């Protein structure tokens, strides 16, 4: 019988009701079941990919599973039927002939599928991952692994309760060059490291300003596309990809590109909790369009002994920035500043270290996306989550950092260019970041009276409960879910 939304939610609720009542962050002891279909040592792991939009990550997922001889791509799913033709064209010279499904729930009914690989819009990530784990599947989910703070923790709880392998797709964690660089940082060879810089300098075009709903691709099931979000077609020029810049479905570039960089920053600092203070400022500056997320944004994250500064620039780089001597101009990168030197990572798989006299201390490179898919498949077969390079809990922490920054910014008040938060105000490198950011906005002739510049609210975070004492902020750590697409809590 087809699995309806109602029956599936009832099934999820019955599972939740059977769970032992626990503290919000505690989880049941790790379960030990294997896959729903116990694959033999020489049997391939059967994978289904969900979400193959025209400009999304789905085709990277397809390439990753096809690139590993222990995996078999058996199904592709997308609520847009045009995706079937895109997939067929990409695979016409490949031996793989996966079936196409329009409704995700068909995959959950199929006990022969071992792994669900999720590359949908952000608002679907957590719910799809949880449903898949409840149906006995392991999960590979794109960054961010959640659309809000609570979703990431709940996804982690289900992974622990059900004994599932769940990995987030931030591929740097598996790149040999990056792993060597982080090991170098942790070795103490640049001294004590208490400041990291996660940056994204990517020109993003305006998505246009219209007062009519986006045209829907022929045959697209919009109810399935919307899922837990309101089933109201958004006003914009196109439906696909531009969901990134709407808060109901996306998280701006702080939650799009920068979960990669935030993850590396936190990894290098060795932080395994959320920060205790967060503040963000910036805005959707220079754009008059249907987007409602920031395109230019600085966010500060602070623990008792460490700080991460995240910088997103979505406008034209008229003055190419040089963030550190010898490193040269960068677009997407990280820097870790130590007492004896610093490490710059200008790509997903490379990094170089210097002392403060300019002497090179080390250089590393190597690795491709394929290593991250391979690592996940090894853990699926071994059932040992400690071997995952980016287990769901790490994915949650790095994704939630982005969500915290967006909550701070959304609760901000209009300010003038030059306004600065109090967090890390005495840190010279943070001050330099603000000065360069403001110069960048002036290069683009930003008029902050025209497109508002917001100084976000400083949030105090309880790293144990992952909540804030600010009730208004706390309410934004979750969302309202549409009936039939509720978040099943443990």
N, C-alpha and C positions, 0 to 999 in steps of 0.2 A: 504494500500500500504506500502511496506517496506520503512523505513525511511533511505535514503541514507546519507552519510557524507555530500554531497553537500547541500542537502535540509535541513539538520539539521543546518549546518553552516549558510545558508541563513536565517533560522528561528532565529538563535541567533543574527545575524547581524541586523535583522529587529527589534528585541527587544532592542538591544543596540541603534539603530538609534532613537527609540521612547523615549529613556531616556533623561531627561533634561541635557544639558551640565553642567558639574560641575568641580570644582577643583579636582585634582587627588585623594586626600584623602577624599573629602567630599562625602557623599552618600545621596540619597533621604531619606526623612523621612520614618521611619519604615512602611512598608506595613502591612496590617492586615489580608490577606486572610488565611483561614485554609488550610488543606490538599486538594489535587486535588480530593480525594474521602473522603468526610466528614464522618469519622467513628463515629458511635453512641457511647454513653457512655459505652455500654456493648459489643461493637463490637471490634474485635481484630485489631491491627495495623499490616498491611501486609508488610513484610520486604523481600528484596532481597539482597543477599550477592554477591559481585563481587571480585574475586580473591581468589582462594583456592589452592595455590601452595603447593608443598610437604613439605616446611619448613617455611611457612608464617603464617600470623595472621588470615587468613580466617577462620580456624576451631575454633579459639577463638571467632570470631564473631558469628559463627553458634551456639556455646554453649551458648553465651550470650543471643541471641534472643530466643533460645529454653528454656532458664532458666527463662523467664518472661512469666507468663500466659496471659498477655495482648497483646503479640505479636504472630504473625503467620509467620513462615518461608515459603514463597511461591515460591521462585526461587533462584537458584544458577547460577552464570555466570562465565565462564572462557574461554579464547580463546584457551586453551589447552584441547582437548577432554578427555585426560587421567584423568582430574580432576573429571569427572563425576563418574568414578569408585571409586576414593578416597572418594568422598562424600557418595556414595551408601554404601560403606563398613562401614563408620563411623555411618551412620544412619540406618543400617539394623535392629537394635533393638529399633529404635525410631518410634513413630507414624507419625512423619513429613515425608512427601513425596514431597519435592519441585521439581518443574520442572527444567530442566537444559537448559541453553542458552549459546551459544558460542559467540554471538555478543551482546555486552552491549546495543546497541541501541534498541534492542527488549524490554528491560526492560522499556526504556523511553516511548515507544509507549503504554505501558500497564497502563491505568488509574486506575486500581485496586490496583496498588502497591503504598504504602504510603511512604516507607522509602527505601533509597539505602544505603547499608553498604559497604564501600570501603576498601579493603585490598590488593590492587594491588601494583606493584612496584611504587616507589615514583613519577616517571615522569608522571604518569596518575592521581595522586590524585586530583589536583586542577581542571583539565578539566572535569573529571567525576563528581566532586561535582557540578560544575557550570551547566553542562548539566542537571544533575538531578534536581537541583533547578529550572531551566528554564522549566523543564517538570512537575513542580508542586510537586516534592518530597522533603521530608526532608532528611538530610544527616548526617550519622555518618562516619567520615573519619579517617583512621589511621594516626599516626604521621609519619613523618612530614606532615602537611596538604598541603604542597607545595613542589615544586622542586627548587624554587628560590624565592627571596624576593617579586617580583611583584605579583606572583601568589597568595600568601596568602592574600594580600590586596585586589586584585580583587575578590577573593572568598568571602571575608567579605562584599565587596560592593554589590555583587549579593544577598547575604543572607539578607542584610538590605533592598535592593530594593524590593525583592520579598516576604519578610516576612517569610522566611523559618527558621526552626530550623536546626542548623549545629553545630555539636560537634566534637572535635578532640579526638582521642583515646589515651590519656595519663591518665591511670586509677588512678594514685595516687590522682588526684583531687577529687575522690569520696571515697577514703579509709577513714574510720572513724579515724583510728590511725593517718594518715597524716593530716587530717583536724584539729584534736585536737592539733597536734604539731605546725602547722602554726598559729593557734589561740594563742597558748602560746607565740610564737615569737612575734606576733603582739601586745600582751598584755604589752610588755616592761619588762618582767621578767628576760631577760638576757641583759637588757640595750639597748642602741642604736646599731642596727645591720646594718653595712654597707659593709660587705664582706661575700660572699657565695661561696662555693666550690662545683662544680658539676663534678662528676667523673665517669668514666667507665673503669674498669680494666677487660677486657674480652680478653682472648687469641683468636686471629683470625688466622686461618691457611691460608697459601698462596693459591691462587686460581689456581696456575700453570701457566706455560709459554708455550704457543703454538702459532704457526703462521698460524693457520687455523680457520675458523669460528666454533662457537659452534654447536654441533649437535642439531637439532631441534626435539622435541618430535613428533612422528607421528601425522599428522593431525593438528598440531598447526598452527593457522593463524598468521604469523609473522607480517603482516601489522597491525593487531589489537594489537598485543603485543607491537609493537614499538610506535603506536599512534603518539603523538607529537614529539617523538625523531626521528632521522634519521633511515630510514628503511634499515639499513645495519647490517647484523648479526655480533655481536661482536666476536672478537677473544678471546676465552677462552674455558676451558674444558667443562663447562656446562652453559646452559642458565639461569636456575632458581636459585634463591637466590643470586648468585654472581653478579647480577646486582647492589647490594648495593655498590660495590667497583669500579664502573665505573661512572664517573661524568655525563654522558649523561642520565643515568637512576636512579642513586642513589646519596648519599651524604656522603659516608663513615660513620664511627661510630659517628662522630660529628653530623651527620644528621640522624642517625639510632637509636642508643640507647640514645644519649645525649639530644635529645629534651625532653625526660622524665625528665632528671635531670636539664636541663636549665629551664624548666617550673617551677619545684619546687623551684629552686634558685630564679628566678624572682618573683614568688609568695610570698616567704618568705620576700623578700626585698620590696615588694609592688610597683614594677615598672610596669607602664602601657604604656610605650613607648619603642622603640628601644633604645639601648645605643648610646651615642654620639661619642665614640671612640672604635675601635676594632682592635686587632692585634692577629695573630696566627703564631705559628712556629711548626716545626716538619717535618714529611715526611713519605713516605712509606718505612720505615727503616727495613733492614734485609730481605726484600722480593725481589725476582726477578720474577715478574709474570705479568699477563695482567691487574692488577688493576692499577688505576691512581688516587686514593684518598689516603689521609694520613691514616696510621694505628697507629701512635704515634704522639700526637698533644696536645699542650697547647694553649688555646685561652683566651685572656683577653677582657672583656667587661666592659666599664666604663661609668657611669653616673656622674653628677656633685658631687654626694654625696655617691656613692656606686660602688662596683666592684664585678663582677662575674668572677671567674677563672674556666675554664672548662679544665679537663684533661682526655685524652683518651690514654690508653695503650693497644695495641693490641698484645704485645709480651708476652713471658713466664714470670710469676711473680716468679722469682727465690728467691727474698727476699720479702715475703708477707708484704705489707705495713700496718702500724698501723697509721691511720690518726689522731686519737685523743685518749687521755688516756681513758681507760675503754671501748672504743667502739670496740676495737679489729680489726682484719683484715676485709676488706670489698672488694666487687667486684664492685657493682654499688651503689652509695650513694651520699648524700649531707651533707654539714656542713654549718651552719650559725654561724658566729662569732659575738658575741655582746660584749659590753664593760664590762658586768658583768658575762658573761658565754657564753656557746655555745650549740647548738643542733646538734646532729648527727642522720641522717636518713639512716640506713644501708639497707633498703628495701623499697618497694613501700608503705608499710602500717604500718611502725613502726618508732619510733624515741625515743631518750633519751636525756635529758638535764643535763648539769653539770655546776657548777660554776668553777672558776679557781683554787679552792682548792681541786677539785675532788669530791665535794659533789653532789649527784644526786638531781636534782631539779624537775624532772618529767619524766614519761615514758608512752608511748602510743603505742598501737598496735590494729589492727583489720581492717577487710574489705577485699573484694575480687573484682575481675574484674566485677562481676555481678552488683555491685552497680553503675558502670559507665553506663552500658547499661540501667539499671532501671531508672537512673536519666534522660537520654535522652528521654526515652519513656514517662516519666511523662511530660516533656516539650512539646513533640509532641502533647500530648492530651490537655494540658492546653493552648498552643500557647503563652507561656510566656518565652521568651528567657532569662530573668533575673534569671530563676531557673536553667539554665544549669550550671554545674560545670566547664565546659571548652568550653565556647562559641568560635566560629570560630575566633573571633578577638584575644582572648588570645592565641589560637592555632597558629595563624599567627605570633604573636610576638615571641613566643618561638621557632617556626620553623625558622623564619627569622634570629634569633640570630645565629643558626648553619650555615645558608647560608652565613651570613656576615663573619664568621670565615673562611669558605672555600674559599671565594673570597680573603680575605687577604692572606691566605696561597698560593693560586694559583698565586698571583702576587708577591710572595716573591723572594728573591735572596739567592743563596747558601751561607751558613754560616757554621762555625765550632761549634761543640758541646761546649756549654758554652756561646754562644751568647744570649743576653737578650734584649727584647724590652724595651722602655722607659716608657711605661704605667705601673703605680703602682710599679715602681722600688724601691720605699722606703718602700713598705709594707712588713714587715718581713715574713708574712705567704705566700705571693706570692713567695718571694725568696726561702723559704723552699720547696715550690712545685717544683720550677725549679731544685733545688739541688737534690731532690728525683727522679725526672723524669730523670735527666742526669745519676744518679747512676743506675737507672733501665736500661737505654740504654747500659751503660758500662757492666752491668751484662749479657746482651745479646750479648756482643762483637760486638756492632754496629760500623762499619767503615763508617764514614760520607763521605769519599771519594768514597766509593763504591755505597752506596745508598744515594742520596743527602738529606741533612738537610737544610731546607729552613727557613729563617727568613722572615715572612710575612710583607707585606706593612701595615703600620698603616693607618687606614681609619677614616676619620672624617665623621660622619653621621648626617644629618639633621633629627631629630626625628619627625618633623612635616611632611615633604614631603617624608621621608623614602628614601632619595637619598644621594649620596655622591658628594662632589666637585671634586672627582677624576673621570674623564671621563672614564678611562679604567675600573675602578671598577664598575662604574654605568652601563656600558654596560653588565656586568655580573650579574646584579640584575634581568635580564630577560633572555630569550633564543630565538633562532630562532625556529619557529614552522612549522612543516611540513604542506603543503597545505591539507586542509580538517580537520586539528586538531588544528586550530588557537585558541589562547586564546581570548574569547569574552570579551572585556573590556566594562565597564559600560560607 
